[in-house]
């Protein structure tokens, strides 16, 4: 197993930005390899796709939209779950705090003798 672990995934926007920067001369391939720890073969593959028009802003936007839709769906599920929990807590009767004159204790067990004649 390699030191990096599992495969990394790069967003389409990242690939598009990196290829644009390389083609515009803002960054060199060697610098991109060192900075982002990406293999030269992978950079070449992305540049080939970029040159053929397979990486474009429309695909990046579509990918971003689908990622946002997935996040929205997950958040909606979480909101639904939390709403059900709140409704359940509202329906559950609760004892009012401080209404009882009894003192409560977290220590359980027999009460100690309250008489004056203890062990000497």
DAKA-V785628 format. One record per residue. N is the residue number from 1. RES is the residue in one letter. OMEGA is omega in degrees with one decimal (none if undefined). D_CENTER is the distance of its C-alpha to the mean C-alpha in Angstrom with 1 decimal. Layout:
n;res;omega;d_center
N;RES;OMEGA;D_CENTER
N;RES;OMEGA;D_CENTER
This chain:
n;res;omega;d_center
1;X;-177.0;25.6
2;X;-179.0;24.8
3;X;-178.7;23.5
4;X;-178.6;20.4
5;X;-176.5;19.4
6;X;178.5;18.1
7;X;175.1;18.5
8;X;176.4;16.3
9;X;179.3;15.7
10;X;-178.8;16.6
11;X;178.8;16.3
12;X;178.2;19.6
13;X;178.4;19.6
14;X;-179.9;19.3
15;X;-179.4;22.2
16;X;-180.0;24.2
17;X;-179.7;23.9
18;X;179.5;24.8
19;X;177.7;27.7
20;X;179.7;28.9
21;X;179.1;29.0
22;X;-178.6;30.9
23;X;178.2;33.3
24;X;177.3;34.0
25;X;178.6;34.7
26;X;-178.9;32.0
27;X;177.3;30.7
28;X;179.5;32.5
29;X;-178.8;31.3
30;X;178.5;31.9
31;X;177.6;29.9
32;X;178.3;27.0
33;X;-177.9;27.2
34;X;-175.9;27.2
35;X;-173.9;24.6
36;X;-179.5;21.9
37;X;179.4;23.2
38;X;-179.0;24.0
39;X;179.7;27.1
40;X;179.1;30.2
41;X;-179.8;30.4
42;X;177.0;27.0
43;X;178.6;27.8
44;X;177.8;31.2
45;X;179.7;29.7
46;X;179.1;27.4
47;X;177.1;30.5
48;X;177.9;32.6
49;X;179.2;30.2
50;X;-178.9;30.1
51;X;178.7;33.9
52;X;-179.9;34.4
53;X;-179.8;32.2
54;X;173.8;29.5
55;X;177.9;26.8
56;X;-174.9;27.2
57;X;-179.6;25.6
58;X;177.9;26.0
59;X;178.5;24.0
60;X;178.9;21.3
61;X;179.1;21.3
62;X;178.2;21.4
63;X;179.3;18.4
64;X;179.7;16.4
65;X;180.0;17.7
66;X;176.6;16.8
67;X;178.2;13.1
68;X;178.7;13.3
69;X;177.8;15.2
70;X;178.4;12.8
71;X;179.1;10.0
72;X;179.3;13.0
73;X;179.1;14.2
74;X;179.2;11.1
75;X;177.1;11.4
76;X;176.3;15.1
77;X;-179.2;14.9
78;X;177.8;13.1
79;X;177.7;15.8
80;X;179.0;18.4
81;X;-179.4;17.6
82;X;177.3;17.6
83;X;177.9;20.8
84;X;179.0;22.5
85;X;178.9;21.8
86;X;178.2;23.3
87;X;178.6;26.2
88;X;179.2;26.8
89;X;177.7;26.9
90;X;-177.3;29.3
91;X;-177.7;31.6
92;X;179.1;31.8
93;X;179.9;34.8
94;X;177.9;34.3
95;X;179.9;37.0
96;X;-179.9;37.6
97;X;174.5;37.0
98;X;-178.4;40.3
99;X;-177.6;42.6
100;X;178.5;44.0
101;X;179.5;46.6
102;X;173.6;45.7
103;X;-179.9;44.0
104;X;-178.8;41.1
105;X;177.3;40.4
106;X;179.1;37.6
107;X;179.2;40.3
108;X;179.1;42.0
109;X;-177.8;45.3
110;X;177.3;49.0
111;X;179.2;50.0
112;X;-179.1;52.2
113;X;-176.9;55.8
114;X;-176.8;56.5
115;X;-178.3;60.3
116;X;-176.0;62.0
117;X;-179.4;63.4
118;X;178.9;60.7
119;X;-177.9;61.1
120;X;none;62.9
